[in-house]
Amino acid sequence: MRATAAGSSVVLVSPPIPLNPAEMAASPRPHPASDRLRFASIGVGIRGGELLRAALACSGTEMVAACDLYDPRFIAAQEYAHKQLPTTKDYRTILDRNDVDFVIVATPDHWHAKIVQDACAAGKDVYCEKPMTHAVEDGFAVIEAAKRYKRIVQVGSQRRSSILYAKAKEIYDSGILGQVTAIEATLDRNTAEGVGIWPIPPGASEQNIDWTTFLGNAPKRPFDPFRFFRWRSFWDYGEGVAGDLYIHLITGYHYVAGINAPPARATSVGGLFRWKEHREVPDMLWTLYDYQDFRVGVRSNMNNESPDSTTFYGTDATLEIRNNVVTVYPQNIPSAPENYPLESWPSAMRNEYLQQWHKAHPSPSPGSFPAVETARAFTTAAGYDDTLNHMSNFLESVRSRRPSVEDPEFGNIAAISCHMANIAYRNQSVAVWDADARKIKG
């Protein structure tokens, strides 16, 4: 049991209560062989490998093909699948296959929208890694394609399926926080791996990388292995720390607070202080978002490690999601007359006011004062994997044809929020969301 401060009183936090994954709709369930879903992964890099392994870990799935632009990843894909697979560098041949029910899209950000739209047109359901888009206009095109072709599209920000965030939402929706006026969210790292400074595989060259296809609609450049393997570090292909880390924070608090529109405004500060080699995007970014009912501060700092946390500040209680624990702390603001301003009142007026105040606020009987107010905490069990939950949710949607938990509308709002942070930073201005024009101004 640990003690912490809440308001002006001591709050004791009991050991966190374990959450039960079996209570979540996303919990993996067995499926008969007749209900098998066949899939292919378009992109078999770091995240693509994680996602295809999550899909294979779910009951009733089979991987039938893989697409990537770097030859050695074909071998990795077959090792993940434990079998020989047809492989290609042209994702369109994947979409032409009749034995593919859904595809995982885990490419650089600037390819997401194009591949998702083509997959929908080809009759495939899609699990698209976050962020959904690289440009604002692409989000609305993805939404339209999913609707037109009646496809299940789920964006891969796994906090939308996390039992931890589901518990936080339950607490938030109960109203016990009172009026929430501020949210603060941070996700920091302090390693080369964490910031995406990954090793370049030996032998990587234009002989085993399709550089032209990688560039896609990005500006034409000579072959550069740093851009290929560390694409998140360059504006042409990714959204920087916003698309890598902010998106998780934004997805989390949007889900918990029931936010269904982008923020009205965003202002950002940051800079590239430490990880400067082969990098354009900042290694530290702070953004203040202006939503209708509250303000949100978001930070990602690649130069200092601190807990992953999202905190909701309410008038009656504080809700904190910190690493794998969600805790609600009562404010415990004591009931007392406003003595400070009374100092300027005449004594008779002051005494009359205090008499009336105490009459309206009678003191509890002796011995009835609680020594402490107990906060409540909840945690996930060891080995819990929200990526697996998110993939399971997607597969349930594919089978049932019910909308996914993180459909293109939700994913688009989160992506727009990331775009706003980057535009505010790059333009050194206030980024304003124009809902009518569906554009960011600033």
C-alpha positions as a Markdown table, in Angstrom:
| # | Residue | x | y | z |
|---|---|---|---|---|
| 1 | Met | 0.0 | 0.0 | 0.0 |
| 2 | Arg | 1.5 | 3.4 | -1.0 |
| 3 | Ala | 0.6 | 6.9 | 0.2 |
| 4 | Thr | 0.2 | 9.9 | -2.1 |
| 5 | Ala | -1.2 | 13.4 | -1.9 |
| 6 | Ala | -4.6 | 14.3 | -3.2 |
| 7 | Gly | -5.8 | 17.7 | -2.4 |
| 8 | Ser | -5.0 | 18.5 | 1.2 |
| 9 | Ser | -5.3 | 15.0 | 2.6 |
| 10 | Val | -3.5 | 11.7 | 2.6 |
| 11 | Val | -4.7 | 9.1 | 0.2 |
| 12 | Leu | -3.7 | 5.5 | 0.6 |
| 13 | Val | -3.6 | 3.4 | -2.6 |
| 14 | Ser | -4.3 | -0.3 | -2.1 |
| 15 | Pro | -2.5 | -2.9 | -4.3 |
| 16 | Pro | -4.0 | -2.6 | -7.8 |
| 17 | Ile | -6.9 | -5.0 | -8.7 |
| 18 | Pro | -6.0 | -7.2 | -11.6 |
| 19 | Leu | -8.3 | -6.8 | -14.6 |
| 20 | Asn | -9.7 | -9.9 | -16.3 |
| 21 | Pro | -9.1 | -10.1 | -20.1 |
| 22 | Ala | -11.8 | -12.7 | -20.4 |
| 23 | Glu | -14.4 | -9.9 | -19.7 |
| 24 | Met | -13.3 | -8.0 | -22.8 |
| 25 | Ala | -15.0 | -8.5 | -26.1 |
| 26 | Ala | -11.5 | -8.6 | -27.6 |
| 27 | Ser | -10.5 | -11.8 | -25.8 |
| 28 | Pro | -9.4 | -14.4 | -28.3 |
| 29 | Arg | -11.9 | -17.1 | -28.9 |
| 30 | Pro | -11.6 | -20.5 | -30.7 |
| 31 | His | -13.0 | -20.8 | -34.2 |
| 32 | Pro | -13.8 | -23.8 | -36.3 |
| 33 | Ala | -11.7 | -24.6 | -39.3 |
| 34 | Ser | -14.7 | -23.6 | -41.5 |
| 35 | Asp | -14.4 | -20.1 | -40.1 |
| 36 | Arg | -10.8 | -19.7 | -41.1 |
| 37 | Leu | -9.6 | -16.2 | -42.3 |
| 38 | Arg | -6.7 | -16.0 | -44.7 |
| 39 | Phe | -4.5 | -13.0 | -44.8 |
| 40 | Ala | -1.4 | -11.4 | -46.3 |
| 41 | Ser | 0.9 | -8.8 | -44.8 |
| 42 | Ile | 1.8 | -5.8 | -46.9 |
| 43 | Gly | 4.9 | -4.7 | -45.1 |
| 44 | Val | 7.0 | -7.1 | -43.0 |
| 45 | Gly | 9.2 | -4.7 | -41.1 |
| 46 | Ile | 9.4 | -4.3 | -37.4 |
| 47 | Arg | 5.7 | -3.5 | -36.8 |
| 48 | Gly | 4.5 | -5.6 | -39.7 |
| 49 | Gly | 6.2 | -8.6 | -38.1 |
| 50 | Glu | 4.6 | -8.0 | -34.8 |
| 51 | Leu | 1.1 | -7.6 | -36.3 |
| 52 | Leu | 1.3 | -10.7 | -38.5 |
| 53 | Arg | 2.4 | -12.7 | -35.4 |
| 54 | Ala | -0.5 | -11.3 | -33.5 |
| 55 | Ala | -2.9 | -12.4 | -36.3 |
| 56 | Leu | -1.3 | -15.9 | -36.4 |
| 57 | Ala | -1.8 | -16.1 | -32.6 |
| 58 | Cys | -5.5 | -15.7 | -33.0 |
| 59 | Ser | -7.7 | -18.7 | -33.6 |
| 60 | Gly | -8.8 | -19.5 | -37.1 |
| 61 | Thr | -6.3 | -17.5 | -39.2 |
| 62 | Glu | -3.8 | -18.5 | -41.9 |
| 63 | Met | -1.1 | -16.4 | -43.6 |
| 64 | Val | -1.0 | -17.0 | -47.3 |
| 65 | Ala | 1.3 | -14.3 | -48.7 |
| 66 | Ala | 3.6 | -11.5 | -47.9 |
| 67 | Cys | 4.7 | -8.3 | -49.6 |
| 68 | Asp | 7.7 | -6.1 | -48.8 |
| 69 | Leu | 10.3 | -4.0 | -50.7 |
| 70 | Tyr | 13.4 | -5.6 | -49.0 |
| 71 | Asp | 14.2 | -9.1 | -50.0 |
| 72 | Pro | 15.5 | -10.5 | -46.6 |
| 73 | Arg | 12.1 | -9.7 | -45.1 |
| 74 | Phe | 10.5 | -12.4 | -47.2 |
| 75 | Ile | 12.6 | -15.0 | -45.3 |
| 76 | Ala | 11.5 | -13.4 | -42.0 |
| 77 | Ala | 7.9 | -13.6 | -43.0 |
| 78 | Gln | 8.2 | -17.3 | -43.8 |
| 79 | Glu | 9.9 | -17.9 | -40.5 |
| 80 | Tyr | 7.0 | -16.1 | -38.7 |
| 81 | Ala | 4.5 | -18.2 | -40.6 |
| 82 | His | 6.5 | -21.4 | -40.2 |
| 83 | Lys | 5.9 | -22.3 | -43.9 |
| 84 | Gln | 6.8 | -21.3 | -47.4 |
| 85 | Leu | 4.8 | -18.3 | -48.6 |
| 86 | Pro | 4.3 | -16.6 | -52.0 |
| 87 | Thr | 6.1 | -13.3 | -51.8 |
| 88 | Thr | 6.1 | -10.1 | -53.9 |
| 89 | Lys | 7.2 | -6.5 | -54.0 |
| 90 | Asp | 4.0 | -5.5 | -55.8 |
| 91 | Tyr | 1.1 | -5.2 | -53.3 |
| 92 | Arg | -1.3 | -5.3 | -56.2 |
| 93 | Thr | -0.6 | -9.0 | -56.8 |
| 94 | Ile | -1.7 | -9.6 | -53.2 |
| 95 | Leu | -5.0 | -7.8 | -53.8 |
| 96 | Asp | -5.6 | -9.9 | -56.9 |
| 97 | Arg | -5.5 | -13.1 | -54.9 |
| 98 | Asn | -8.9 | -14.8 | -54.3 |
| 99 | Asp | -7.7 | -16.6 | -51.2 |
| 100 | Val | -7.0 | -13.3 | -49.2 |
| 101 | Asp | -9.8 | -12.2 | -46.8 |
| 102 | Phe | -7.9 | -9.4 | -45.2 |
| 103 | Val | -4.6 | -7.6 | -45.4 |
| 104 | Ile | -2.3 | -6.0 | -42.8 |
| 105 | Val | -0.9 | -2.7 | -44.0 |
| 106 | Ala | 2.3 | -1.9 | -42.2 |
| 107 | Thr | 4.2 | 0.2 | -44.6 |
| 108 | Pro | 5.6 | 3.7 | -44.1 |
| 109 | Asp | 2.9 | 6.3 | -43.5 |
| 110 | His | 2.9 | 7.9 | -46.9 |
| 111 | Trp | 1.7 | 4.6 | -48.5 |
| 112 | His | -1.1 | 3.9 | -46.0 |
| 113 | Ala | -4.0 | 5.7 | -47.7 |
| 114 | Lys | -3.3 | 4.4 | -51.3 |
| 115 | Ile | -3.0 | 0.8 | -50.3 |
| 116 | Val | -6.0 | 0.8 | -48.0 |
| 117 | Gln | -8.2 | 2.4 | -50.7 |
| 118 | Asp | -7.0 | -0.2 | -53.3 |
| 119 | Ala | -7.5 | -3.0 | -50.8 |
| 120 | Cys | -11.1 | -1.9 | -50.2 |
| 121 | Ala | -11.8 | -1.7 | -53.9 |
| 122 | Ala | -10.4 | -5.2 | -54.3 |
| 123 | Gly | -12.9 | -6.5 | -51.7 |
| 124 | Lys | -10.4 | -7.0 | -48.9 |
| 125 | Asp | -10.8 | -6.0 | -45.2 |
| 126 | Val | -7.9 | -4.0 | -43.8 |
| 127 | Tyr | -5.9 | -3.7 | -40.6 |
| 128 | Cys | -3.9 | -0.5 | -41.1 |
| 129 | Glu | -1.1 | 0.4 | -38.8 |
| 130 | Lys | -1.3 | 3.9 | -37.2 |
| 131 | Pro | -1.4 | 6.7 | -38.1 |
| 132 | Met | -4.0 | 6.1 | -40.7 |
| 133 | Thr | -2.8 | 8.9 | -43.0 |
| 134 | His | 0.2 | 11.1 | -44.0 |
| 135 | Ala | -2.0 | 14.0 | -45.2 |
| 136 | Val | -5.4 | 15.3 | -44.1 |
| 137 | Glu | -7.2 | 14.8 | -47.4 |
| 138 | Asp | -6.2 | 11.1 | -47.4 |
| 139 | Gly | -8.3 | 10.4 | -44.4 |
| 140 | Phe | -11.6 | 11.3 | -46.0 |
| 141 | Ala | -10.7 | 9.3 | -49.1 |
| 142 | Val | -10.1 | 6.2 | -46.9 |
| 143 | Ile | -13.4 | 6.7 | -45.1 |
| 144 | Glu | -15.2 | 7.0 | -48.4 |
| 145 | Ala | -13.5 | 3.8 | -49.8 |
| 146 | Ala | -14.5 | 1.8 | -46.7 |
| 147 | Lys | -18.1 | 2.9 | -47.0 |
| 148 | Arg | -18.3 | 2.5 | -50.8 |
| 149 | Tyr | -17.0 | -1.0 | -50.8 |
| 150 | Lys | -18.5 | -2.1 | -47.5 |
| 151 | Arg | -15.2 | -3.1 | -46.0 |
| 152 | Ile | -14.0 | -3.5 | -42.4 |
| 153 | Val | -11.1 | -1.1 | -41.9 |
| 154 | Gln | -9.4 | -0.9 | -38.5 |
| 155 | Val | -6.6 | 1.4 | -37.5 |
| 156 | Gly | -3.9 | -0.1 | -35.4 |
| 157 | Ser | -3.7 | 2.0 | -32.3 |
| 158 | Gln | -4.1 | -0.8 | -29.8 |
| 159 | Arg | -5.1 | 1.4 | -26.8 |
| 160 | Arg | -8.6 | 1.4 | -28.4 |
| 161 | Ser | -8.8 | -2.3 | -27.4 |
| 162 | Ser | -6.9 | -2.2 | -24.1 |
| 163 | Ile | -8.6 | -3.5 | -21.0 |
| 164 | Leu | -6.7 | -0.8 | -19.1 |
| 165 | Tyr | -8.2 | 2.0 | -21.1 |
| 166 | Ala | -11.6 | 0.3 | -21.0 |
| 167 | Lys | -11.5 | 0.5 | -17.2 |
| 168 | Ala | -10.4 | 4.1 | -17.4 |
| 169 | Lys | -13.3 | 4.9 | -19.7 |
| 170 | Glu | -15.7 | 3.2 | -17.2 |
| 171 | Ile | -14.4 | 5.4 | -14.4 |
| 172 | Tyr | -14.6 | 8.5 | -16.6 |
| 173 | Asp | -18.1 | 7.8 | -17.8 |
| 174 | Ser | -19.3 | 7.2 | -14.2 |
| 175 | Gly | -19.0 | 11.0 | -13.6 |
| 176 | Ile | -17.0 | 10.6 | -10.4 |
| 177 | Leu | -14.2 | 12.8 | -11.7 |
| 178 | Gly | -16.6 | 15.8 | -11.7 |
| 179 | Gln | -15.9 | 18.4 | -14.4 |
| 180 | Val | -12.7 | 17.5 | -16.4 |
| 181 | Thr | -11.0 | 20.7 | -17.6 |
| 182 | Ala | -7.5 | 19.4 | -18.4 |
| 183 | Ile | -5.7 | 16.2 | -19.7 |
| 184 | Glu | -2.0 | 15.6 | -19.7 |
| 185 | Ala | -0.4 | 12.8 | -21.7 |
| 186 | Thr | 3.3 | 11.9 | -22.0 |
| 187 | Leu | 5.2 | 9.1 | -23.8 |
| 188 | Asp | 9.0 | 9.5 | -23.7 |
| 189 | Arg | 12.0 | 7.5 | -24.7 |
| 190 | Asn | 15.8 | 7.8 | -24.1 |
| 191 | Thr | 17.5 | 5.2 | -26.4 |
| 192 | Ala | 18.5 | 5.1 | -30.0 |
| 193 | Glu | 16.1 | 2.2 | -30.5 |
| 194 | Gly | 13.3 | 4.1 | -29.0 |
| 195 | Val | 13.8 | 7.1 | -31.3 |
| 196 | Gly | 14.1 | 4.9 | -34.4 |
| 197 | Ile | 17.8 | 5.0 | -34.9 |
| 198 | Trp | 17.9 | 1.4 | -36.1 |
| 199 | Pro | 20.9 | -0.5 | -37.5 |
| 200 | Ile | 21.2 | -0.7 | -41.3 |
| 201 | Pro | 21.2 | -4.4 | -42.3 |
| 202 | Pro | 24.5 | -5.4 | -43.9 |
| 203 | Gly | 24.3 | -5.7 | -47.6 |
| 204 | Ala | 21.2 | -3.5 | -48.0 |
| 205 | Ser | 21.4 | -1.9 | -51.5 |
| 206 | Glu | 19.3 | -1.1 | -54.5 |
| 207 | Gln | 19.9 | -4.8 | -55.6 |
| 208 | Asn | 17.6 | -6.0 | -52.8 |
| 209 | Ile | 15.5 | -2.9 | -52.1 |
| 210 | Asp | 12.8 | -1.5 | -54.5 |
| 211 | Trp | 13.8 | 2.1 | -53.9 |
| 212 | Thr | 11.5 | 3.6 | -56.6 |
| 213 | Thr | 8.4 | 2.0 | -55.2 |
| 214 | Phe | 9.4 | 3.0 | -51.7 |
| 215 | Leu | 9.4 | 6.6 | -52.7 |
| 216 | Gly | 5.9 | 6.4 | -54.1 |
| 217 | Asn | 4.4 | 9.9 | -54.2 |
| 218 | Ala | 7.3 | 11.4 | -52.1 |
| 219 | Pro | 10.0 | 13.5 | -53.8 |
| 220 | Lys | 12.4 | 11.6 | -56.0 |
| 221 | Arg | 15.8 | 11.1 | -54.3 |
| 222 | Pro | 18.9 | 9.0 | -54.9 |
| 223 | Phe | 19.0 | 5.7 | -52.9 |
| 224 | Asp | 19.5 | 6.3 | -49.2 |
| 225 | Pro | 19.3 | 3.3 | -46.9 |
| 226 | Phe | 18.8 | 5.6 | -43.9 |
| 227 | Arg | 15.6 | 6.9 | -45.4 |
| 228 | Phe | 14.4 | 3.4 | -46.2 |
| 229 | Phe | 15.1 | 1.8 | -42.8 |
| 230 | Arg | 14.6 | 4.9 | -40.6 |
| 231 | Trp | 11.8 | 6.5 | -42.6 |
| 232 | Arg | 10.0 | 7.8 | -39.4 |
| 233 | Ser | 12.9 | 10.3 | -39.1 |
| 234 | Phe | 11.9 | 12.1 | -42.4 |
| 235 | Trp | 8.9 | 14.2 | -43.1 |
| 236 | Asp | 8.5 | 12.8 | -46.7 |
| 237 | Tyr | 7.4 | 9.4 | -45.3 |
| 238 | Gly | 6.2 | 9.7 | -41.7 |
| 239 | Glu | 4.7 | 11.9 | -39.1 |
| 240 | Gly | 7.7 | 11.9 | -36.7 |
| 241 | Val | 7.1 | 11.5 | -33.0 |
| 242 | Ala | 3.5 | 12.6 | -33.4 |
| 243 | Gly | 2.7 | 9.7 | -35.7 |
| 244 | Asp | 4.9 | 7.3 | -33.7 |
| 245 | Leu | 4.0 | 8.2 | -30.1 |
| 246 | Tyr | 1.4 | 11.0 | -29.9 |
| 247 | Ile | -1.0 | 8.8 | -31.8 |
| 248 | His | -1.1 | 6.3 | -28.9 |
| 249 | Leu | -1.7 | 9.0 | -26.4 |
| 250 | Ile | -4.4 | 10.7 | -28.5 |
| 251 | Thr | -6.1 | 7.4 | -29.2 |
| 252 | Gly | -6.2 | 6.7 | -25.5 |
| 253 | Tyr | -7.7 | 9.9 | -24.3 |
| 254 | His | -10.0 | 10.2 | -27.3 |
| 255 | Tyr | -11.4 | 6.8 | -26.4 |
| 256 | Val | -11.7 | 7.4 | -22.6 |
| 257 | Ala | -13.2 | 10.9 | -23.0 |
| 258 | Gly | -15.5 | 10.0 | -25.9 |
| 259 | Ile | -14.0 | 12.6 | -28.2 |
| 260 | Asn | -15.4 | 12.5 | -31.7 |
| 261 | Ala | -13.9 | 15.6 | -33.4 |
| 262 | Pro | -10.4 | 17.0 | -33.9 |
| 263 | Pro | -9.2 | 19.7 | -31.5 |
| 264 | Ala | -10.1 | 23.3 | -32.6 |
| 265 | Arg | -6.5 | 24.5 | -32.3 |
| 266 | Ala | -3.0 | 23.2 | -31.6 |
| 267 | Thr | 0.2 | 25.0 | -30.7 |
| 268 | Ser | 3.6 | 23.1 | -30.6 |
| 269 | Val | 7.1 | 23.7 | -29.5 |
| 270 | Gly | 10.1 | 21.4 | -29.7 |
| 271 | Gly | 13.3 | 20.8 | -31.5 |
| 272 | Leu | 16.0 | 18.5 | -32.7 |
| 273 | Phe | 18.5 | 18.5 | -29.9 |
| 274 | Arg | 20.3 | 15.2 | -29.7 |
| 275 | Trp | 19.6 | 12.6 | -32.4 |
| 276 | Lys | 20.6 | 14.8 | -35.3 |
| 277 | Glu | 22.3 | 12.4 | -37.7 |
| 278 | His | 20.1 | 11.3 | -40.6 |
| 279 | Arg | 17.0 | 12.9 | -39.0 |
| 280 | Glu | 14.7 | 15.8 | -39.8 |
| 281 | Val | 11.9 | 15.4 | -37.4 |
| 282 | Pro | 12.2 | 16.8 | -33.8 |
| 283 | Asp | 13.4 | 14.5 | -30.9 |
| 284 | Met | 11.2 | 16.5 | -28.5 |
| 285 | Leu | 7.7 | 17.8 | -29.2 |
| 286 | Trp | 5.2 | 19.5 | -26.8 |
| 287 | Thr | 1.7 | 20.3 | -28.0 |
| 288 | Leu | -1.2 | 22.1 | -26.4 |
| 289 | Tyr | -4.6 | 21.2 | -27.9 |
| 290 | Asp | -7.8 | 23.2 | -27.5 |
| 291 | Tyr | -10.9 | 21.0 | -27.3 |
| 292 | Gln | -14.4 | 22.3 | -26.6 |
| 293 | Asp | -14.6 | 21.1 | -23.0 |
| 294 | Phe | -11.0 | 21.0 | -21.9 |
| 295 | Arg | -7.4 | 21.6 | -22.8 |
| 296 | Val | -4.9 | 18.8 | -23.4 |
| 297 | Gly | -1.1 | 18.9 | -23.1 |
| 298 | Val | 0.8 | 16.2 | -25.0 |
| 299 | Arg | 4.6 | 15.6 | -24.8 |
| 300 | Ser | 7.1 | 13.2 | -26.3 |
| 301 | Asn | 10.7 | 13.7 | -25.3 |
| 302 | Met | 13.3 | 11.4 | -26.8 |
| 303 | Asn | 16.0 | 12.6 | -24.5 |
| 304 | Asn | 14.7 | 11.5 | -21.1 |
| 305 | Glu | 12.9 | 8.3 | -20.0 |
| 306 | Ser | 9.7 | 8.8 | -17.9 |
| 307 | Pro | 6.6 | 6.8 | -17.3 |
| 308 | Asp | 4.0 | 6.5 | -20.0 |
| 309 | Ser | 1.1 | 8.4 | -18.5 |
| 310 | Thr | -2.2 | 10.0 | -19.2 |
| 311 | Thr | -3.9 | 12.0 | -16.5 |
| 312 | Phe | -7.5 | 13.4 | -16.4 |
| 313 | Tyr | -7.9 | 16.3 | -14.0 |
| 314 | Gly | -11.4 | 16.6 | -12.6 |
| 315 | Thr | -13.0 | 18.9 | -10.0 |
| 316 | Asp | -13.8 | 15.8 | -7.8 |
| 317 | Ala | -11.1 | 13.3 | -8.7 |
| 318 | Thr | -8.0 | 12.7 | -10.7 |
| 319 | Leu | -7.8 | 9.7 | -13.1 |
| 320 | Glu | -4.3 | 8.5 | -13.9 |
| 321 | Ile | -3.2 | 5.9 | -16.4 |
| 322 | Arg | 0.5 | 5.2 | -15.6 |
| 323 | Asn | 2.3 | 2.4 | -17.4 |
| 324 | Asn | 0.0 | -0.6 | -16.8 |
| 325 | Val | -1.9 | 0.8 | -13.8 |
| 326 | Val | -5.1 | 3.0 | -13.8 |
| 327 | Thr | -5.8 | 4.8 | -10.6 |
| 328 | Val | -8.5 | 7.2 | -9.5 |
| 329 | Tyr | -7.7 | 9.6 | -6.7 |
| 330 | Pro | -10.4 | 11.6 | -4.9 |
| 331 | Gln | -9.6 | 15.3 | -4.5 |
| 332 | Asn | -10.8 | 15.4 | -0.8 |
| 333 | Ile | -11.1 | 19.1 | -0.8 |
| 334 | Pro | -12.1 | 19.9 | 2.8 |
| 335 | Ser | -15.3 | 21.8 | 3.4 |
| 336 | Ala | -14.4 | 25.1 | 5.1 |
| 337 | Pro | -15.4 | 28.8 | 5.1 |
| 338 | Glu | -13.5 | 31.2 | 3.0 |
| 339 | Asn | -11.5 | 32.8 | 5.8 |
| 340 | Tyr | -8.9 | 34.7 | 3.8 |
| 341 | Pro | -11.3 | 37.3 | 2.3 |
| 342 | Leu | -13.1 | 37.7 | 5.6 |
| 343 | Glu | -10.1 | 39.4 | 7.1 |
| 344 | Ser | -11.2 | 42.6 | 5.4 |
| 345 | Trp | -14.7 | 42.4 | 6.9 |
| 346 | Pro | -15.9 | 44.1 | 10.1 |
| 347 | Ser | -15.9 | 41.6 | 13.0 |
| 348 | Ala | -19.7 | 41.7 | 13.3 |
| 349 | Met | -20.2 | 41.0 | 9.6 |
| 350 | Arg | -17.6 | 38.3 | 9.7 |
| 351 | Asn | -19.1 | 36.6 | 12.8 |
| 352 | Glu | -22.6 | 36.6 | 11.2 |
| 353 | Tyr | -21.3 | 35.1 | 8.0 |
| 354 | Leu | -19.4 | 32.3 | 9.9 |
| 355 | Gln | -22.4 | 31.6 | 12.0 |
| 356 | Gln | -24.6 | 31.1 | 8.9 |
| 357 | Trp | -21.9 | 29.1 | 7.1 |
| 358 | His | -21.5 | 26.6 | 10.0 |
| 359 | Lys | -25.3 | 26.3 | 10.3 |
| 360 | Ala | -25.5 | 25.4 | 6.6 |
| 361 | His | -22.4 | 23.0 | 6.9 |
| 362 | Pro | -22.8 | 21.1 | 10.2 |
| 363 | Ser | -19.7 | 19.3 | 11.4 |
| 364 | Pro | -19.7 | 15.5 | 11.5 |
| 365 | Ser | -20.2 | 13.9 | 14.9 |
| 366 | Pro | -17.0 | 13.1 | 16.9 |
| 367 | Gly | -15.3 | 10.0 | 15.6 |
| 368 | Ser | -17.0 | 10.0 | 12.2 |
| 369 | Phe | -14.2 | 11.7 | 10.3 |
| 370 | Pro | -12.5 | 9.2 | 8.0 |
| 371 | Ala | -8.7 | 9.0 | 8.7 |
| 372 | Val | -8.1 | 8.6 | 4.9 |
| 373 | Glu | -9.9 | 8.4 | 1.6 |
| 374 | Thr | -8.9 | 5.3 | -0.3 |
| 375 | Ala | -8.0 | 5.6 | -4.0 |
| 376 | Arg | -8.8 | 2.7 | -6.3 |
| 377 | Ala | -6.2 | 1.1 | -8.7 |
| 378 | Phe | -6.5 | -1.5 | -11.4 |
| 379 | Thr | -3.8 | -3.2 | -13.4 |
| 380 | Thr | -3.2 | -5.7 | -16.2 |
| 381 | Ala | -2.0 | -9.2 | -15.6 |
| 382 | Ala | 1.6 | -10.2 | -16.4 |
| 383 | Gly | 2.0 | -11.0 | -20.1 |
| 384 | Tyr | -1.1 | -9.0 | -21.2 |
| 385 | Asp | -0.9 | -7.9 | -24.8 |
| 386 | Asp | -3.2 | -5.2 | -26.0 |
| 387 | Thr | -1.9 | -5.7 | -29.6 |
| 388 | Leu | -3.4 | -9.2 | -29.5 |
| 389 | Asn | -6.6 | -7.8 | -28.1 |
| 390 | His | -6.8 | -5.2 | -30.9 |
| 391 | Met | -6.2 | -7.8 | -33.6 |
| 392 | Ser | -8.8 | -10.1 | -32.0 |
| 393 | Asn | -11.3 | -7.2 | -32.1 |
| 394 | Phe | -10.5 | -6.7 | -35.8 |
| 395 | Leu | -11.0 | -10.4 | -36.6 |
| 396 | Glu | -14.4 | -10.4 | -34.8 |
| 397 | Ser | -15.5 | -7.5 | -36.9 |
| 398 | Val | -14.4 | -9.2 | -40.1 |
| 399 | Arg | -16.4 | -12.3 | -39.1 |
| 400 | Ser | -19.5 | -10.5 | -37.8 |
| 401 | Arg | -19.4 | -7.5 | -40.2 |
| 402 | Arg | -20.0 | -5.2 | -37.3 |
| 403 | Pro | -17.9 | -1.9 | -37.4 |
| 404 | Ser | -14.5 | -2.1 | -36.0 |
| 405 | Val | -13.6 | -0.6 | -32.6 |
| 406 | Glu | -11.2 | 1.8 | -34.4 |
| 407 | Asp | -12.9 | 2.6 | -37.7 |
| 408 | Pro | -11.6 | 5.1 | -40.2 |
| 409 | Glu | -13.6 | 7.9 | -38.7 |
| 410 | Phe | -11.9 | 7.4 | -35.3 |
| 411 | Gly | -8.6 | 6.9 | -36.9 |
| 412 | Asn | -8.9 | 10.0 | -39.0 |
| 413 | Ile | -9.7 | 12.2 | -36.1 |
| 414 | Ala | -6.6 | 10.9 | -34.3 |
| 415 | Ala | -4.4 | 11.3 | -37.4 |
| 416 | Ile | -5.7 | 14.9 | -37.9 |
| 417 | Ser | -4.6 | 15.7 | -34.4 |
| 418 | Cys | -1.1 | 14.5 | -35.2 |
| 419 | His | -1.0 | 16.5 | -38.4 |
| 420 | Met | -2.1 | 19.6 | -36.5 |
| 421 | Ala | 0.8 | 19.2 | -34.0 |
| 422 | Asn | 3.3 | 18.8 | -36.8 |
| 423 | Ile | 1.9 | 21.8 | -38.8 |
| 424 | Ala | 2.0 | 24.0 | -35.7 |
| 425 | Tyr | 5.6 | 23.0 | -35.1 |
| 426 | Arg | 6.9 | 23.3 | -38.6 |
| 427 | Asn | 5.1 | 26.6 | -39.4 |
| 428 | Gln | 5.7 | 28.0 | -35.9 |
| 429 | Ser | 2.0 | 29.0 | -35.8 |
| 430 | Val | -1.3 | 28.0 | -34.4 |
| 431 | Ala | -2.8 | 25.2 | -36.4 |
| 432 | Val | -6.6 | 25.6 | -36.7 |
| 433 | Trp | -9.0 | 22.9 | -37.7 |
| 434 | Asp | -11.6 | 24.1 | -40.3 |
| 435 | Ala | -14.3 | 21.5 | -40.1 |
| 436 | Asp | -16.3 | 22.9 | -43.0 |
| 437 | Ala | -13.4 | 23.0 | -45.3 |
| 438 | Arg | -11.9 | 19.8 | -43.8 |
| 439 | Lys | -8.5 | 21.5 | -43.7 |
| 440 | Ile | -5.9 | 22.6 | -41.3 |
| 441 | Lys | -5.1 | 26.3 | -41.4 |
| 442 | Gly | -2.0 | 27.8 | -39.9 |
